[in-house]
Structure formats: structure tokens, C-alpha cells
Amino acid sequence: MAISTTKYIFITILIFLSMKIEILIQGQQVPCLFFFGDSLLDNGNTNMLKTILKANYPPNGIDYPGGIPTGRYSNGRNVADFFAQLLGFSTPISPFATSRGSDILRGVNYASGDGGILDVTGAQVGERISLNKQLQNHQVTIKRILGLLGNQTAVDNHLHQCLYVFCFGNEDYVNNYYFPLSPIRPLYTPDGYAKLLVQKLSQQLKALNNLGSRKVVVYGLTKVGCLPEVIIRYPPINGSPCVDSVNDGVELFNKKLFSLLNNLNTNLTDSHFTYVNITDLSSANPSAVGTIVNNAACCKVGVTGLCVRNGVVCSNRDDHYYWDNYHPTEIVHKVFGTRGYNTTTI
């Protein structure tokens, strides 16, 4: 029986896409890479949102190829860029806001500045894309992949081979629990809040597993109490360079997160979860990073703690740990990305 023209065209498209995937993965250690996270990973998803915490203006991106601001909270590249590069990807993973067509087969970056594990995190600064919303966006991507590959079995096989990288919790502390006059802090002890975050994250990681994830990398938090913005809010006491009470609260989260991932590895035997410890890479331990100026922003900051539009910047950016009052410089992003890559089991 002769093959119909429609069926012939469909088969031809599938063969073309299969060849395209093979071409894409040459030199890559994984065929696809998905990022879920906050401003340490965001590469443009926040640009179109109504929020006061954007980064798509100069001097942000001054050291990015072409010297253009892309929405990365950095003078150059960020954690996601370096992680992808180390995995063999020739170009950065596209943000969900602009990813289209067969480009999604190599992965998508869903991260959003001020996005949190909790939906309410960051509400005071405007629109943001929480982890729950990022998971919804991933479902949109999966439907698009189904349209490209043609059947659910092919989609599942593809998604099982991908690497999924998480970086969440920073905003849940900086712009929620430890935000001035936080309405949530009176409701929870530091231990209770860490437990709440990890319980929510457990549900979210299991939801992603149901959507096809099998290899997941989760970053712990660095010492949030050393951020210049946090030090301004809560001046350290007893001669400490950082806000010890904040760091103690964040460490409770890290310990519970580590235990969670161990439990998931035990109970979800078809998956592997990797914890990335970056506590020792904080500005309180500059020798681990190689920076000299570790308590002040490189760029001129405004009331938001971010860089002033077209403001002056330091000339020795590789010597500075912080780009603005919240985010590290490119050199620190590289150290974070390298630590994640070296910890990951492909």
C-alpha cells in the first residue's frame, strides 16, 4: 500500500528532527538542560515583567559579549551560562520568554529574578515568576516538545536524558523572611521557616519528577547574611563582617535541603538528585573565590540595591565579589557554575 503524502511528510519531519537532535548533542554531555531558579540564573525572563527589580539596562552586561544588558543580574555571564558552557553547549540556554521552535529541544531557562519557592515571595516588588509558575511554564514546553517529536514515548525518552538545575531559596530569605517588617517572620521560627521551604520544595521536585526529570542538581544557599543589602538592613554586631543570625537561619535550610535530597534519592530510585554546597564560597571566605573587595558593590547602587541606570562602575571588576548589593560579579558566577558542574554526576 502506498504511503499517503501526509504520512510521508510527517515521517520526513520526524527523521529531520532526530538528525537535528543528534547534531545538537555533539560535544554536549547531555542533550538538554533546564534551569529553574532566581536572579542567579535569570537570563531575560524578568525583562517584560512589571517589577522594580530588573537588570536589562546598562551598566548590567558591561562585560557580556557585545557589552549589552540582557537581563542578567551581573556585569557579564551568570551561573547558568557557565554551567551550560562546561557541559559543552556552544551557546547559552534560551530564556522561556523567547525560546521557540526546535530550540527548546536543547533546553529552556525558566529562572526569574525575585522568584521564590513560596508564591508570596517578592510580592512587594512586583511581578515575578515563582517556582510553581516555572513548573507550569515547563508543562507548556513539554506540550511544545510533543508537537515536535510527535508521540509521548519520544518526549519521555528525551526528557529523561536532560539535566535539571535548581537554584532557589535566596529570595525566600532576602525578600521574604528577612525583608524589613516581614509579615511572615512572626509566624515562623527560623527552623520552622526552613522546614516550610523544604516541604514546599519537596512537593515541587516530586512534581517535576512526574513530568519526566531524572537527573536533578540543586544548589544550596550561600551566606545570605553577607550580602551588602542585608548588612545595611541589619548592621552586624560583635565585630562580625556578616549578619550571623541570618546566616544561621539559612544554614538550617541548607541542612534540611541536603537531607531532603538524600531521602529523594532513596525513595525515587529511578532518579538522581545532587546537592551543590556553596556555603564556603561566600564573601566571608574570599580566598575560595579570589576576590579582594568583598563588602561593597562594584556598581553605583540606588534605593533598590541594584545598579543605577548608566551609573559608574569599578574598573577592577574581577577583584570585586559583589556587582550590586545582592548579586555577585561574573567571576563569582563562574566559581558557582564550576562548583555545580564539578559536583554533578552525568
Disulfide bonds with the S-S distance in Angstrom:
Cys32-Cys162 1.90
Cys226-Cys242 2.09
Cys298-Cys314 2.00
Cys299-Cys307 2.01
